[in-house]
């Protein structure tokens, strides 16, 4: 285990390439402060350098909260300049999370509010505990989401439902998250870690270049028109088609064995 001031990182010993990243401010319901954002930037940078990296699971410490958004106690008394400087750090941390080259799974162990929702939306997949709730309450305190909420939510669920959530600021249940397509799975809290790990293991066994190319093709393709998106896909397809791992995939299939991926 590696520890930062506000988070910890654990490598799953049973399955190569899976890392569990835990937000560790349970006394503050894992609220996002400046140090946590800086630690997240540092941790993601470290993870990108790990040769065995395949999948990251992001969760919160305890069973009450994934992340309740920005720490308003820290913000109390900040000047506008200090607020902007902090927000710049938040933006960098969330951009690093969205742009992380391999799949990231959010394991939502409790409340996800405000920036906590934007954090989970910056991940690729989401597993909710049954008691978890999420919401974007910014409208109730005179602001709007500022690190992706108004853009990522309607790209993930139907626009009308996303607007309702944004306009109302209300808390939404895990069951509703599953119903509208925000959650990949909803499970009892006792099963959350194992469910996320099982999902991660199913991903991590596959070709690393393919995982990276799929994520890039989907994320970049969603930002443009269909013809351009298909060109993006084709570019990523040929990167994989011309790789050593593609040849290994064919050999292992014909030899009826598990592939040994080299990531090249």
C-alpha positions, 0 to 999 in steps of 0.5 A: 500500500502507498499512502498520500495525505488524503488517499491510499493506493493498494495493488490487488495481489490476486489479479495483476494490473488492478489498483484500488484507489481510496479517498481517505478523509472519512471524518469529512465524508471524503470531501474534496479539498485542495490537498486531495486534488493535489494527491489525486494528480500525483497518484494518477501520474504514478499509476500511469508509469506502472507497467502492469496497470490495466484498471483502477477502482476508485472508492471512498473510505468507510460506508457513509460517503464516496465524496460529498464534493468540495470541502466548504469549510476550507472554502469559507473565507477564501478570496475570489483569487484563492477560490479560482486557484483551488478550482484550477487544481480541481479541474486538472485533477478531474481532467487527469481522471477523465484522460487516464489511459486505462479504464477507471471503475467508481465504486460508490460506497455512499453519498456522492454529491456535487464534485463527488458526482463529477468525480464518478462521472469522470470514471468509465464505469460505476458500481453503486452500493444499494444505500448510496445516493447522488446529487448535484446540489450546486443550484441550491447554493447559487452556483452550478457544477464547475468540473463537468457536471452539466456536460458529463451527466447529459452525455451519460443519461437522457438529457431530460433526466439530467436536467431534472437532476441539475435543476432540482439539486435533489438526492437520487437513489442508487436504484434510480441511478440503475434505472436511468443507466448511470450505474452499471450495477447496484449491490449490497455494501458488503458486496461492493468491493468484490463486485468492483474487483470482479468487474476489474478482473474481467477487464484486466485480462484483456489486451492493454493496447486494446483497452487504451484504444477503446477508451480513446476511440469512445471518448474522443468519438463522442465529441465529434460527428459520426464520420470523424468518429469512425476515422478515430476508431479506424486509427485506433484499430490499426494501432492494435492490428499492427501490434505484437499483441494482436499476433499473440492473441491469434497464437494463443487462440489457436494454441488454446491457451491464455495470451501473454500480453506485452502491451506493444 
